[in-house]
Amino acid sequence: MSPPATIEDDDLERLLLIRHFELALLRLFERGLLHGTTHTCLGQEHIPVALSPLLRPDDFVFSNHRGHGHFLARHLDPHGLLAEIMGREGALCGGVGGSQHIYHRRFLSTGVQGESLPVAVGVALRMAGTGTLTCVYVGDGTWGEGSVYEALNLASLWQVPLLLVVENNGIAQSTPTRLQLAGSVAARAAAFDVDHLPIDSTDVAAIRNALRPAVAAVRERGRAARRGVRHAPAGPPQQGRRLPS
Ligand SMILES: Cc1ncc(C[n+]2csc(CCOP(=O)(O)OP(=O)(O)O)c2C)c(N)n1
């Protein structure tokens, strides 16, 4: 039997904040007090909570349609987010973005699947050489979008400081992954010569420890890269590399 996971107070506070924020939204939704649809991240709180302390304030975070946890792990502002979702005073971006389209400092989200990745690659290209990285969250169900592959191609070719977090929850909102994804995310990453680190855990400390070297590697690569487009050196095609876990 594995030893019981220990958890830091800060992490527990964020996990509970996200969990209770989402549960409160569901209650508001049931009462007809929220407009449009509501995507909660219940059960996925541990992912942004594990990652967040590894990110710096100057890093960019691109989120998706299920982004409340991504936001709250990054910015402890549940009041601003709730006001944004409800279109009330104090809203993060004037109430025009709602649940899925947040623009706050260096945090951006979009409800359009596959939209964020090309934009994030552009931002990462701009930040190359500075040590700032760009993190993008996507779900496994978003790997049906062609823009994901155009972005991956350029991210790899230009070696931009991009961290792509795939929240592979086994379902694309309502469609099981096995019914919509041929092959695997790992094989697709390898096809673009993109480093891939599979993590299967809900233990915040374990996830963070596994992510730490990967985040450092992305940041280091980005620091070494110079801004603008570089041409890959001529040579034989390389195999996909796996980061040490
Ligand atoms: C371009 C586009 N097509 C369709 C949708 C409708 N849609 C919203 S969420 C979703 C599935 C998302 O699956 P996944 O990326 O795995 O995230 P999950 O909801 O499972 O967290 C779809 C098809 C959309 N938002 N954008």
The ligand as an SDF file (V2000), in Angstrom:
LIG
                    3D

 26 27  0  0  0  0  0  0  0  0999 V2000
  -14.5390   24.6980  -31.8600 C   0  0  0  0  0  0  0  0  0  0  0  0
  -15.5110   24.1070  -30.8560 C   0  0  0  0  0  0  0  0  0  0  0  0
  -16.2760   23.0540  -31.1980 N   0  0  0  0  0  0  0  0  0  0  0  0
  -17.1550   22.5290  -30.3110 C   0  0  0  0  0  0  0  0  0  0  0  0
  -17.2890   23.0660  -29.0540 C   0  0  0  0  0  0  0  0  0  0  0  0
  -18.3230   22.4850  -28.0730 C   0  0  0  0  0  0  0  0  0  0  0  0
  -17.6330   21.7940  -26.9750 N   0  0  0  0  0  0  0  0  0  0  0  0
  -17.4730   22.3680  -25.7680 C   0  0  0  0  0  0  0  0  0  0  0  0
  -16.6050   21.4160  -24.7220 S   0  0  0  0  0  0  0  0  0  0  0  0
  -16.4550   20.1750  -25.8640 C   0  0  0  0  0  0  0  0  0  0  0  0
  -15.6720   18.9310  -25.5490 C   0  0  0  0  0  0  0  0  0  0  0  0
  -14.3770   19.2640  -24.8660 C   0  0  0  0  0  0  0  0  0  0  0  0
  -13.6770   18.1100  -24.5390 O   0  0  0  0  0  0  0  0  0  0  0  0
  -12.2940   18.2020  -23.7890 P   0  0  0  0  0  0  0  0  0  0  0  0
  -11.3710   19.1120  -24.5170 O   0  0  0  0  0  0  0  0  0  0  0  0
  -11.8350   16.7960  -23.5720 O   0  0  0  0  0  0  0  0  0  0  0  0
  -12.6180   18.8910  -22.4140 O   0  0  0  0  0  0  0  0  0  0  0  0
  -13.5810   18.3900  -21.2450 P   0  0  0  0  0  0  0  0  0  0  0  0
  -14.8880   19.0820  -21.4730 O   0  0  0  0  0  0  0  0  0  0  0  0
  -13.6620   16.8960  -21.2830 O   0  0  0  0  0  0  0  0  0  0  0  0
  -12.9240   18.8760  -20.0060 O   0  0  0  0  0  0  0  0  0  0  0  0
  -17.0850   20.5350  -27.0400 C   0  0  0  0  0  0  0  0  0  0  0  0
  -17.1400   19.6740  -28.2500 C   0  0  0  0  0  0  0  0  0  0  0  0
  -16.4710   24.1520  -28.7270 C   0  0  0  0  0  0  0  0  0  0  0  0
  -16.4980   24.7150  -27.5090 N   0  0  0  0  0  0  0  0  0  0  0  0
  -15.5690   24.6560  -29.6250 N   0  0  0  0  0  0  0  0  0  0  0  0
  1  2  1  0
  2  3  1  0
  2 26  2  0
  3  4  2  0
  4  5  1  0
  5  6  1  0
  5 24  2  0
  6  7  1  0
  7  8  2  0
  7 22  1  0
  8  9  1  0
  9 10  1  0
 10 11  1  0
 10 22  2  0
 11 12  1  0
 12 13  1  0
 13 14  1  0
 14 15  2  0
 14 16  1  0
 14 17  1  0
 17 18  1  0
 18 19  2  0
 18 20  1  0
 18 21  1  0
 22 23  1  0
 24 25  1  0
 24 26  1  0
M  CHG  1   7   1
M  END
$$$$
